[in-house]
Amino acid sequence: MARAQAPNSVTVLGECVADVFTDPARSGPDELALRALPGGGPANTAVALARLGTPTRFLGRFSNDVFGTLFRARLSDSGVDLTGSVTAPEPSTLAVADLDATGQATYTFYADSAADWQWTADELAGTAYEGTVCLHTGSLALIRQPGGSHIEDHLARAREHVTVSIDPNVRPLLVPPSAYRERLPRWCALTDILRLSEDDLALLLPGAGPEEACDTWHAAGVRLVVITLGSRGALASLDGRRVTVPTPAVDVVDTVGAGDSFTAGLLHCLAVLGHLGGRLDRLSLDEVADSCSFAARVAALTCSIAGANPPRAGESGPGTGIEQLLPHA
C-alpha cells in the first residue's frame, strides 16, 4: 500500500543527473580529474523544496550504479521522501559541465538508454496523491521516450487531484527543440504553472518576446507563466496580468541549479499561501509577486555556492525568510 503523503506536500517526478565538473587543481598534462555532484533539474527542485520546509516526495528511477547511490543519499539527507521511486538496472545519466568566466554552464550529456527515461505505465499507475497538493515535473524525463509519454498520461490523471507544474528545461543537445515545440501545447493543456528560462523561450518560440509568449501559453491553457530572465529578474503572468521582480545582487560562483531553486521557492510560497491543490482560482497578482521575489532570493543563494546546492530554511538572510516575506500566511 502506498504511504500517505504529509498534508500540503509536493511530489516531484523526473530525473537525477550527475553533474561532472573538471577539477583543475588535481588535473595534470596527462590526466583530467573530475568532480561529480548530484543534480538533475527535477531532483534539484525536490531537494530545494524539502530544504525550505515543504514536505516533498521524489519519484525517480535510480540506477544500481554508484551515481544512483549518490542520488538517493542526497535526496534522503535533504529530507525528501523516496516512496514510489524505482530501482532500475539501466545506468545513471551524466552531464559534463563546462563553465565560462561568468559561471554559466553548458553541458555534454551521456544519457542514451539511461534509467531516467524508462518509466512504464505500470510503474506510475500505483502512485497515490493523498495529502499532495502539487505534482511538478518536466525537463528531460517529460520529453525523452519511452517514459515521457507515460508521464504525460499520468499528468492527465493526477491533475484531477493536484495542481500541476511544469519546467520544460529545454536541452537541445539531447532533444531537438522541434520536439519540445510539438509537445508543448499538450503540456500547456495539462499544467497550471509553466516556469521556464529566457533561453528556453528562445528555443520554444523563436523571435517571440516574453509577454507575447505568455499570451500564447495562456491561450493554450496555462494560468500562471513565469519566465526567469537571469540578472534581469523574472516576469510572471497570471491570466495575462503581469509583474516583474528583480534579481538580488550576489557574487555568482555558478548558475547550476538556479532555475530549479527558483521553481522550488515559487512552489514553496504558493503552498504556504494555500493556493496549491486546485487551479489557482484565488491567487492574486500581489501574491505572485511576493512568491517570485522569494524564489529569486532562493535562486540567488544557489548561485553563490558551487553546484546545485540550494539553501535551507533560515539561510536566506535577515528579513528575507518566508515568515517575513509573507507575514499574512
N, C-alpha and C positions, 0 to 999 in steps of 0.2 A: 504494500500500500504506500502511495506517495505521501511524504511528510507534509503536513500543513505549513504554509509559509507564515512568517510573522506578519501581523497587521501592517498594512501600508508598505509592503515590501515591493521591490523592483526585481524582475527577472531579466537577465541579460543573456542573449543567445548568440553565439558566434565563435570566433576563432581565438586561439592563443598562437603567438608567433615569437620566436627567439630573435630579438634584435641584436645583431652581431656588429660590434664596433672594433676598429683597429686599436691596438694598444702600442703607440709609438715608443713608449719607454721600455717596452720589453721586446720590441722588434729589432731586427738587425738586417745586414745586407743579404743574408741567406735565409731569413725566416720572417714571417709575418705573424705576430702574436695577436690574438683576437680575444675580445671580452664579450660574453653573451649575457644579455639581460632579458628577463621575461617581459613580453609585450603582446602586441596584437590589439587592434582597436577595441573590440568588444570586451576583452579581458581587462584592458586598461580602464575602461569605463566602469566595470564591475568593481575593481579594486578601489577606484576613486570614490564611488558611491558608498561602499562599505566604510572606508576611512572617514568619510564625512558624517557617518552615523545612520545612513539609510540601511535597513535590513535588505540584504542583497543576495540573490541566488544567481549562479552562473551555470548555464547549460553549454557544455563544451564536449568535444571528443578528444580525449587525452591519449597520446601515444604511450606505448610502454617504454620508449627510449628515455635517455637522461633528461632531455628537454621537457618531456611530459611530466617527469617527477618535479622538475623546477617549477613548471607552471602551477601544478597542484599546490606546492608549498607556498608560493607567493600569494595565491588567492586565499588559501586557508589562513595564512598568517595575517592577512588583512581583514579577516572576519567574514569572508564570502562563503555562503552555503553552496556546496557542490552536489547536493541531492539532485539526481536526474541526469548528471553528466555520464559519459560513456567512456569506458576503457577500450581503446582501439588498437588494432595490430599495425596500422599504417604509420609512417614516420611523421614527425612534427614538421611544421613549416618554419623555414629560416628566412630572415630578411637582413642582408648585409647593408649597413647604413654607411653612407659617405656624407660627412658633414662639411659644409662650406664655412667660410670665415665668419658668417653671422650665426652659425649654429643650425641653419636649415638643413634638413636631412633629405637625401634621395636614396632609393633602395634598389638593391638587386635581390630578387626573390628566388628561393629554392622551394617550390611548392607543388610540383607535379605529384598527383596521387597521394597527397598528404591527408592525415586523419581528419582535418578540419572540414573538408568538403564532402565527406561521405555519409552525411546524415541520411537515414532512411525514414520512411513514413512510420514504421513500427517503433523506431526509437523515440520519435516525437509524440506518438499517439497517447502515451501514458502520462504526459505532463499535465499536472494539475495546477490551478491558479487560485486556490483558496487562500485568501489573505493578500494576494498580489494585486497591486493597483496599476502596474505598468509592465509591458514587455518591450524591451529595447533590443534592436538588432541592426543588421546592416553589414557594411564592409564586404570582405571577400566571401564570407560564408553565405551571404544572400545572393550573390551573383554567380559563383562558381558551381558547376554541376558535378555530380548529380544532386548534391544536397540542397542547392539553392531553391529549386522548385518545391521541394518538400517543406522548406522553411516558409516559403510564400503561402502554401496551402495551410500551414499551421497558423500563420498570422490571421488568415481569414476566419479561422475558428476561434482563436484566442481573443480577437477584438470584440467579441460578444460580451466579454467579461472584464477587459482591461483596456487602458489607454495604450496605444501603440506608438512607439518612437523609432525612427529610422535615421541612421547616418550612412549615406552611400559610400563615403570614403573611397573615392574612385582611384584605382590602381592601374593606370594604362599600360604598365609594363607586363601585367599579368592578364588583363582582360581589356579588349578593345573598348574605348568609350562608346562606340555604337551599340554595344551590348547593354550598357547601362541605360542609354537613351531609349532603347527598345523596352526595357523592363520598368522604367521609371513611372509611366502612367499607372501601371498596375500597383506599384508601391504607394503612389500618392492616393490611390483609392482605398488602400488598406491602413494608412498611417494617419495619426492625429498631429504628430510633431515630426518635422523634417529639419534636421540640423546638418549643415554642410559647410565646407570652406569655400573661400573665394576661388581657389584652384579647382575645386570640384565643379563649381558653377561654370567656369570657363570651358570645361570638358563636356558638361551635360547640356548647356545651352550656349554654344559658341556665339559670341557677339552680343549677347543679352546682358543688360545691366542688372544689378541686384534687385531693384524694385520691379522691373519687368519680369524677372524670374519668379519673384514672389507671387505676382498676379497669375502667372501661368500655373504655378503649383497649387495656388488656392482654387483656381478653376477646376483643377483635376481632383480636388477633394481634401487637401491638407488645411487644417485650421491654423496651425502655428508653424511658420517658417523662420528659421534663424540661420543667418549666413555670417560666419566669422570672417573678419577682414584683416587678420593679422594685427599689425601695430595700430591699425585704424579702428579697432574695436569690433563691434558686431551690429548687424542690422536685424531686427526682429519685426515680423509682420504677423499680426493676429487678424485674420479675416480682412486683410487689406489695410488695417491701421498700423502705422509704422512707428518704431522708436529705434534710436541708435544709442549704444552705450560705448564709452571709451575703454581702451586697454590700459590697465595700470602700468606705471613705469616699473621696470625690473631689469636687473642685469641678466641677460639671456645666456645660459650655458648651451642649451639646445632646445629645439621645439618638439622633440619626440614626445608624443602623448598629450600635447597641449589641447588639441581639439577634443580628444576623448575626455579629458578632465573638464573641459567646458561643458560637454554634454552631461557629465555626472553632476556638476554644480547646478545646472539648469533643472534636471530631473529631481535632485535633492530638494531644491526650493519649492518646486511645484508640488512635491509630496508633502512638505511641511505645511504648505498653504491649503492642502486638502483638495487640490484640483486634479489629481490623477485617479483613475478608476473609471472614467467616462470619456465624453467627447469634448472636454474643456469648455462646457457651456457657460460656466460662471466666471471664467478667467477674465481679468481686466488688463488693459494695456499697462497700467501702472505696476501691476504685479509681474507682468512680463519683463518690464524694465528692471525692477528690483532683482528678479531671478537671474536675468542676463548679467547684471552688474556683479552679482556674487559669483556667477560662473566665470566671468572674466578674471576675477581675483584668483580663483582656483587654478585656472589655466596659466596665469602669470607665475604663480608659485611653482607650478610644474616646470615651466621654462627655466627657472632659476637653479634647477638640480639636473644632473646628468641622467639621461634616460627617462623612461616613463615611470616617474616616481611621484605620484600625486600626494598632496598634503593630507594630514589627518586633521580631524576636528580640533579647533583651538590653535592651529598653526597659521591662520590667515591674518594674523597681526591684530594689534589693538583696535577695537571698534569695528572690525570687519567680519566677525563671526556671524552665523546665521541668526542668532538671537538679536544682535544689534541691527542687522540689516533689515530684518522683518519683525519688529517688536510686537506687531499685532497678531503674529501667528500663534 
